[in-house]
Amino acid sequence: MSVGTSHEAMKRILLLSMPFGAMERPALGLSLLKARLTWDGIACDVRYPSFTFADLLGAEEYQWISSALPYIAFAGDWCFTESLHGPRPAADAGYLAEVLQKTWRLGAEDIARVKAVRAMAGEFLDHCMACIPWEDYAVVGFTSTFEQNIASLALAKRIKTAHPCIAIVFGGANWEGEMGEELHRQFSFVDYACPGEADESFPALAALLLEGAAKGVVLPPGIVFRDGGRTLSTGRAVPVRNMDALPVPDFSDYFREWSESGGSLVAVPTVLIETSRGCWWGDKSHCTFCGLNGATLAYRSKSGARAGGNAVFVGSLADGSHRGGR
């Protein structure tokens, strides 16, 4: 599309939270981005395929993988490795023996449970490809934290194969800093990454992609992109300074999918209220053991009035109002 085409005539943006994201709370980052894109006149949907996988497995089994097993065992990621990389029997045997059995002391029954979850991964991804109207979307974005990486990459690979014109964008904690650049380098079907705070970088990138103007222009700070097969970066994203300027997150997609899913039987929704970013103490005296916050350590907070207004909004969720706004 040429520059200047109205957003109303364009395709939509789709943001995805894949397994093994938590069922009991919405993805705050995606909800903020949807609200911001709506401000900008860009149509955006948020989907939670994690609920679909929970329905396929049984919500209790999903919760066992995502919450009961230690996330640093990476069992959730392992469940999708064959879907991403193909069969690797030697690597699989080594993982089961050295990680799950030796390190985490899982017995034969629990190993069988993990294998059963893995056996459903391909069917789940096929379902995603068949049931989501991909032709409606120009950009598909994934958030990835902890054990969401491999499931997200496996679906992204299938999307790019079936719909090569769709731009694939990744963000979230797993794509922070050097990790994000290296992941982008290793997986050629990922077009862009937005490491760090993407409140400004992703909406700017999305607008350029919808207008067909992302090639040959200076991209905003905070974008990892590919040029001639090389992974390049526009530098760190500019952290949000005025926290009061952030929109109220739009949780409507989450609550709709939660209410329609079997996950509602085991997961009681918890909604986060964001009143600050960074670390108040670390901004003054960084703890030597801390690996959190990274380039966004600087403490920033909302005003009391804005934070209170957000709290009132969250309280209104009990009445069925889940949409964000200003």
Secondary structure as UniProt FT lines:
FT   TURN            3..4
FT   HELIX           7..9
FT   STRAND          12..17
FT   TURN            19..20
FT   HELIX           28..39
FT   TURN            40..41
FT   STRAND          44..47
FT   HELIX           49..57
FT   HELIX           59..63
FT   HELIX           64..68
FT   HELIX           71..73
FT   HELIX           75..78
FT   TURN            79..80
FT   HELIX           81..85
FT   HELIX           89..94
FT   HELIX           95..103
FT   HELIX           108..119
FT   HELIX           121..131
FT   HELIX           134..136
FT   STRAND          137..143
FT   HELIX           146..148
FT   HELIX           149..162
FT   TURN            164..165
FT   STRAND          167..171
FT   HELIX           173..175
FT   HELIX           177..186
FT   TURN            188..189
FT   STRAND          192..194
FT   TURN            199..200
FT   HELIX           201..210
FT   TURN            211..212
FT   TURN            215..216
FT   STRAND          224..227
FT   TURN            228..229
FT   STRAND          230..233
FT   HELIX           243..245
FT   HELIX           252..260
FT   HELIX           262..265
FT   STRAND          276..277
FT   TURN            280..284
FT   TURN            288..289
FT   HELIX           294..296
FT   STRAND          300..301
FT   HELIX           304..316
FT   HELIX           317..319
//
